[in-house]
Amino acid sequence: MFLDAGMNALSLDTAGDVTARNERFPSVLLLIALTFGPLVLAEWSDDPGQNLAIADRGSDQVQPKVVATADDGCYISWFDNSSGGYDVYLQRLNAVGDEQWAHDGVLVADRSFSSTQDYGLDIDSNGNALLVFRDDRGGSEKITASLVSPDGTLLWGSAGVQLSSGSAFFASPEIAGTSDGGSVAGWIHDSGTKLQKLNSSGVPQWGAGVTLSDDSSGSFSLSDINASDGVNVIVSWVRQGPNFYDPKHIWAQKFDGSGLMLWSPSHVRVFDGGSLQFGNFPTFITDG
């Protein structure tokens, strides 16, 4: 589901079409809630001046993301510049806000970047955290994916899985867990978007990847990826003509587990009645 400029809901059905779219508790339960409520709340405070610090080392912690887990907890990721370079960190909380790992989280990637871009966080079907980010470890820029277990283990190793290589421009990756235990990652690759499916072991499944590019010399810049029905995923991107002043529109496409387009032969124009603001890359949610 997308929101248009008038805050109206726009949804995509499975065919790719766009459409504009008091109960009382027993007193005994209430008494139990009042009696034991403070114990259940644990780390969660009802005082807005007493928020839970997930990371509070020196320097900056920026661009946090959160994804819910099946046990009513969550994973929280962020970039941390405390040691120089915006490093990738992750923390897991249980349902009552208790940190499951050491305070300030688990280091996923020790990077040297002095600035940041967007990155992706999701969860796979086994409850592991999926991360994808721009990486400069080893001296060259690339896109890296990492899988982190509920106990904080880096399941694909400390280096993760390298998704791109070479001298192209790589930016702003996203990732979505799929029902088969795998995932689909995407990123901006020069003026287009590249997609790659990984199995649960982090092995690429789509060869050199699927490339989305504009036949009219414009750009396809990844905006978001979400899992859909089965092992399918929906990908959205910002389409712009070859000139800086050309309007920016939202297009979308659905892919199956083999990387084939399901909304062929043309992509779905979600929004093409004006122009997005510069730097605006809308997210969306699926309806199942």
C-alpha positions in Angstrom: 0.0 0.0 0.0 1.2 3.5 -0.9 0.0 6.9 0.2 -0.6 9.6 -2.5 -0.1 13.3 -1.9 -3.6 13.6 -0.5 -3.0 10.8 2.0 -5.3 8.5 0.1 -4.5 4.8 0.2 -3.3 3.2 -3.1 -3.1 -0.6 -3.2 -1.8 -3.1 -5.7 -3.7 -6.3 -6.1 -2.1 -9.6 -7.2 -2.6 -8.6 -10.9 -0.7 -5.4 -10.4 -3.7 -3.1 -10.7 -3.7 0.1 -8.7 -6.9 0.9 -6.7 -7.6 3.9 -4.4 -8.6 2.4 -1.2 -15.7 -2.4 23.1 -15.2 -5.0 24.9 -15.1 -5.2 28.8 -12.6 -7.3 30.7 -13.7 -9.2 33.9 -12.8 -7.2 37.0 -10.5 -10.0 38.2 -8.4 -9.6 35.1 -8.3 -5.9 35.6 -7.2 -6.4 39.2 -4.4 -8.7 38.0 -3.3 -6.2 35.4 -3.2 -3.3 37.9 -1.4 -5.4 40.5 1.3 -6.9 38.2 1.3 -4.3 35.4 4.6 -2.6 36.6 6.3 -6.0 36.5 5.2 -6.7 33.0 6.4 -3.4 31.7 10.0 -4.0 32.9 12.2 -1.8 30.7 9.3 0.1 29.1 8.7 3.3 31.0 5.5 5.3 30.9 7.5 8.5 31.4 8.4 10.2 28.1 11.4 11.6 29.8 12.7 8.1 30.7 13.0 6.4 27.4 15.0 3.2 26.9 18.5 3.8 25.6 19.4 1.2 23.0 22.9 2.7 22.3 24.5 5.6 24.1 28.2 5.4 23.3 30.1 8.6 22.5 29.5 10.3 19.1 26.5 9.6 16.9 24.1 6.7 16.6 21.9 7.4 13.6 19.3 5.9 11.2 17.7 3.4 13.5 15.3 0.8 12.0 13.1 -1.7 13.8 11.5 -5.0 12.8 9.1 -7.1 14.9 9.8 -10.7 15.9 7.4 -13.5 16.4 7.8 -13.5 20.2 6.6 -9.9 20.4 10.1 -8.6 20.6 12.1 -6.8 17.9 15.4 -6.3 16.3 16.8 -2.7 16.2 19.6 -1.7 13.8 21.6 1.6 13.5 24.9 3.2 12.4 27.4 4.1 15.1 30.2 6.6 14.5 31.8 6.2 18.0 35.0 4.6 16.7 35.3 6.6 13.4 33.3 5.4 10.4 29.6 4.7 10.6 29.6 1.0 11.7 26.5 -1.3 11.5 25.1 -2.4 14.8 22.1 -4.6 15.9 20.3 -5.2 19.1 17.4 -7.6 20.0 14.7 -6.8 22.6 12.2 -9.2 24.1 8.5 -8.3 24.6 9.1 -6.3 27.8 12.0 -4.3 26.4 14.9 -6.3 28.0 18.1 -6.3 25.9 18.9 -9.8 24.8 22.5 -9.0 23.9 25.2 -6.8 25.5 24.3 -3.1 25.9 25.1 -1.1 22.7 24.5 -4.1 20.6 26.4 -6.4 18.3 28.9 -5.1 15.8 27.8 -6.4 12.3 30.3 -4.4 10.1 33.2 -2.1 11.0 33.1 0.5 8.2 35.1 3.6 7.5 32.4 5.8 5.8 32.2 9.4 7.0 28.6 9.7 5.8 25.6 7.4 5.5 23.0 6.1 3.0 19.9 4.1 3.5 20.1 0.4 4.2 17.8 -2.5 4.7 16.6 -4.5 7.8 14.1 -7.4 7.8 13.5 -10.8 9.3 13.6 -14.2 7.7 11.1 -17.0 8.2 13.3 -18.6 10.9 13.4 -15.4 13.1 16.9 -14.3 12.0 17.6 -10.6 11.3 18.5 -9.7 7.7 20.7 -6.7 7.0 22.0 -5.2 3.8 24.2 -2.2 3.6 26.9 -0.4 1.7 30.3 -1.7 2.7 33.9 -0.5 2.3 35.7 -3.2 4.2 38.6 -4.5 2.2 39.2 -1.2 0.5 36.5 -1.3 -2.2 32.8 -0.2 -2.0 30.2 -2.9 -2.4 26.8 -4.1 -1.2 26.9 -6.7 1.7 24.2 -8.8 3.2 24.3 -10.2 6.7 22.2 -12.7 8.6 22.1 -12.5 12.5 20.6 -15.2 14.7 18.4 -14.5 17.7 21.5 -15.1 19.9 23.6 -12.6 18.0 25.6 -15.0 15.9 26.6 -13.7 12.4 25.4 -16.7 10.5 27.0 -15.7 7.2 30.3 -14.9 8.9 31.8 -11.6 9.9 32.3 -10.6 6.3 28.7 -11.4 5.3 27.8 -12.0 1.7 29.1 -9.7 -1.0 26.4 -8.9 -3.5 28.2 -6.5 -5.9 31.7 -5.8 -7.2 33.5 -3.6 -9.6 33.6 0.2 -10.0 29.9 0.9 -10.6 27.9 3.2 -8.3 26.2 1.2 -5.6 23.7 2.7 -3.1 20.7 2.4 -0.8 20.1 -1.3 -0.6 16.9 -3.0 0.7 16.1 -6.6 1.6 13.0 -8.7 2.2 12.8 -12.2 3.8 10.8 -14.8 1.8 8.7 -17.7 3.0 11.3 -20.3 1.8 13.8 -19.1 4.3 15.7 -17.0 1.8 15.6 -13.4 0.9 15.7 -10.9 -2.0 18.0 -7.9 -1.8 18.1 -4.9 -4.1 20.2 -1.8 -4.6 20.8 1.1 -6.9 23.4 0.1 -9.5 24.5 3.1 -11.6 21.3 4.4 -13.2 19.4 1.1 -12.7 18.4 -1.3 -9.9 19.9 -4.7 -9.3 18.1 -7.6 -7.6 19.5 -10.8 -6.1 17.9 -13.7 -4.3 19.8 -15.5 -1.5 19.0 -18.9 0.0 19.1 -19.4 3.7 22.9 -20.1 3.5 23.5 -16.8 1.7 24.2 -18.4 -1.7 23.0 -16.2 -4.7 20.2 -17.9 -6.7 19.8 -15.5 -9.6 23.2 -15.8 -11.3 24.5 -12.3 -12.0 21.2 -10.9 -10.7 18.2 -9.3 -12.2 18.7 -5.8 -13.6 15.9 -3.1 -13.9 16.8 -0.3 -16.3 15.0 2.3 -18.3 15.1 1.9 -22.1 14.7 5.6 -22.6 18.0 6.6 -20.9 16.3 7.5 -17.7 17.0 6.0 -14.2 15.3 3.3 -12.1 16.4 4.0 -8.5 15.3 1.4 -5.9 12.7 2.6 -3.4 11.6 -0.5 -1.4 11.2 -4.3 -1.4 8.6 -6.4 0.4 7.7 -10.0 0.5 4.3 -10.9 -1.1 2.4 -14.2 -1.5 4.5 -17.4 -1.5 8.1 -16.7 -2.3 7.2 -13.7 -4.5 8.4 -10.1 -3.8 7.2 -6.7 -4.9 9.8 -4.1 -5.8 9.2 -0.4 -6.2 11.5 2.2 -7.6 11.6 5.9 -8.6 11.6 6.3 -12.3 13.1 9.6 -13.7 13.9 10.8 -17.3 17.4 11.6 -18.3 17.3 15.2 -17.2 17.7 16.4 -13.6 14.4 18.4 -13.9 12.4 15.5 -15.3 9.5 14.4 -13.0 10.0 11.5 -10.6 7.4 8.7 -10.6 6.8 5.5 -8.6 6.8 2.3 -10.6 6.5 -1.3 -9.3 6.9 -4.9 -10.4 6.3 -8.3 -8.8 8.9 -11.1 -9.1 8.6 -14.8 -8.5 11.2 -17.1 -6.9 13.1 -17.5 -10.2 13.4 -13.7 -10.8 10.7 -13.6 -13.5 8.3 -10.6 -13.7 4.7 -11.5 -12.9 3.2 -8.1 -13.9 4.5 -8.4 -17.5 4.8 -7.0 -20.1 4.9 -3.6 -18.5 5.6 -2.3 -15.1 2.9 -0.8 -12.9 2.8 3.0 -12.7 1.8 3.6 -9.1 2.2 7.3 -9.3 2.8 9.3 -12.4 0.5 12.4 -12.0 3.1 14.8 -11.0 6.5 14.5 -9.4 8.0 13.2 -6.2 10.2 15.6 -4.2 13.9 15.3 -4.8 15.3 12.6 -2.6 11.9 11.0 -1.8 11.9 7.2 -1.9 8.5 6.0 -0.6 8.1 2.8 1.3 5.1 0.5 1.1 3.4 -2.4 2.8 1.9 -5.5 1.3 -1.7 -6.7 1.9 -0.7 -10.4 1.9 
